[in-house]
Amino acid sequence: MSFSFKEIASVTLILFSVIDVIGNVPVIVDLRKKAGKIHSGKATIVAGVLMVSFLFLGESILGLFGIDVQSFAVAGAIIMFIISLEMILGITLFHHDSTESGGASIVPIAFPLIAGAGTLTTIISLRAVYEAGSIMAGIVVNLAFVYLALKAAGWLEKKIGPSGFSVLRRVFGIIVLSIAVKLFTDNLGS
């Protein structure tokens, strides 16, 4: 594996924009209210395992199930669409199972918010352009940002306040909806 600072920076920025951890803070705060607790470390580790798995085995894993990358992206877009409707309309479509010990840490935070279809398909696409070591480094840097954002979600909620988060939730709901529509339209006809 070779490392290039320029490649690592490029991959890091690409993944940062796709993961959009800052944009997901209102979703994370909302899910924390519903589920009671989010295990930041657990969500980060699961998201990391998914990303690294897709880095090396993504197309093979999907191929085992007869799924192409485009179908996977469309499925992720549908989940993101549902989450965005919750954010915009203030309704609850995702019902959390309170018996799950991880709270909302795995679904929907680790997958599909952090390591969703957009992130995983981006990682597969990056393999065609960048060295695996650079992509791996970019993943690690982004996981550090994810962990910090998950840990700081409660603090941010206190600083911004309920009305501020209500506005942010709807604004980022529109952004998540836009990303879902783009993922859907880009991959539907492919």
N, C-alpha and C positions, 0 to 999 in steps of 0.2 A: 504494500500500500504506500502510495506516495502522497505527500501533503503539500498543498499549495495554499498560501495564505489568501490569495485572490479567489481561488476556487471555494475555500471554506467560507469566506465572507459572502460570496455570491450565493452559495447554497443556504447559508444561514439566513440571509435576507429574503430569499425566495420562500423558504419554509416559514419564516416569521410572518410573512404577509398571508400565507395560506392558512396557517394555524390560527392567526389573529387572536392571540391570547388576551390582548388588551380589550378587543371588541367583545370577547366572550365573558368578561368579568360580570356584566349585568346578568347573563344567563347563569353563571356560576353562583352568584349571590342568590338569585331566585331559586335555584335548585337546592342550595343550602337551607333556605327557609322551608322548603317542602320536605326534604329528607332529614333535616336536623343536623347532619354532620357530613363533611366531605373530608376524606383522608387524602391529603395532598400528596404524600409520598406514594401511597398505593396507586392513585390515579396517574401520577407521573411515571411510575415504573411500568404499569400496564400499557400506557401510551408508548413508552420507550420500547417495550418488547414488541408491540405491534409494528412500530416504525422500522426497527432493525430487522424484524422478520420479513417485512415487505421489501426492505432494501436488498436482501439476499435471495428471498424465496417468493416474492410477490406474484409474479406471473405464473410460477409453478403452482402456488397454493390455489390461485383462482382457477388455473387449468385443471386441477384435480376435481373441481366441482363443475367443470364445463362452463365457467363464467369468464367472460372477457372483461378487460379493464373498463370498457365503456359501460357495461351493464352494472358493474360494481359502483361506478361513479353515479349512475342514475339512481341506484338504490340509496346511496348516501345522500343524494340531493333531496330525495323524498323525505328522509328523516330530518334533514336540516329544514325543509319546508314546514314540517309539522312543528318543530321547535320554534321557528320564526313566527308562526301563527299564534303560539302561546304568548310570545313576547309582545307582539303587536296588539292582540285583542285582549290580553289579560285573562285568558282562559286556561284551563288545565286539560290537556289531551294526554300527556305523559303521566301516568299514575305510578308513583313510586311504591315498590313493595317494601314495606317497613321491616320485613324479616331478613332482608339482605344486610349482612354485617358491614358492608362497605359503604352504606349510605348510597348516595348518587355518584360515588367515586368512579365506578367502572362504566355504567351506562346511565346517562349519556355523556358524562364528562370525558373519561379516557377515550371512549368511542361513542359517538362520532364527533364530538366537539373538538378534541385535540388531535387524535389520530383518526380522523374521518376519511371518507372517500376522497376528498380533495387532497388531503395530506398524503395519503397512501398512493394515490395515482401520480401525484407530483414526484414522490420518491422513486417510483418505478420509471417515470420519465427522466428524472435527473441521472439515472444510471446510464442513459445513452450519451450524456454529455460530460459528466464529471466522474472522477475517480471515486471508488467506494470509500476510501479513507476520508476524503473531503466531505462526502455526504454524511458519513458517520460523525465527523466532528461537528457539522452543522446541526445534526439531530441532537447531539449532546448539549450544545449551546442553547438550542431552543427548549430542551427539557428543563434546563436551569431556569429560563424565563418562565416556563409554565409552572414550575414548582413555586417560584416566588410569587407569581400572580395568584395561585391558589391559596397560598398562605396569607397573602395580603388582602384577600377579598373581603373579609370581615372588617378590617381597618378602613378599606376604601368605602365600604357601605356606611360606616359611621361618619366619615368625613364628607361624603357627598349627600347623605341623607335620603329619606324615603322619596321625596318629591323629585330630587335629582336623579335617583335611580329609576324612577318611573319614566322620566323623559328619556334617559339613556337606554333603558330597556326597549322602548319603542323605536328609537332611532337605530339601535343596533339590530333590532328585529327586522327592520327594513333592509339593513345591510346583509344580514344572514339570509333573508329571503332572496335578495339579489344574487348572492353567491350560489344559492340553491338553484335558482332559475338558470344562471349561467352554466353551472355544472350539468344541469338537465339538458339544456339546449345544445351545449357543445358535444355531448356524448350520446344523445338520442339517435341522431341520424348517422353516426359513425359506424 
